[in-house]
Amino acid sequence: MSTVWSIIGAIIAIIIAWWVVNVAFSIAWFLVKAIIAVVVAVAIFGLIKGSLKSKDRDRTR
């Protein structure tokens, strides 16, 4: 009977490990997407700010 419980315990451990790994990778992927979004936002902000500065310089001349 202990062999049956060992097999059931192993199956439950695999299911829990699968769920934990899935959650961990979901969180990691979310963080990677968030970092990429921040980098792209900073680049776009820099382009917009640079574009507006050059228009300001043209107006002052």
NORVEN-V653821 format. One record per pair of residues at least 24 apart in sequence whose ideal C-beta (glycine too) atoms are under 8 Angstrom apart, sorted by the first residue. I is the first residue (numbers start at 0). J is the second residue. D is the distance in whole Angstrom. If there is no record, write none. Layout:
{{I | J | D} {I | J | D}}
This chain:
none
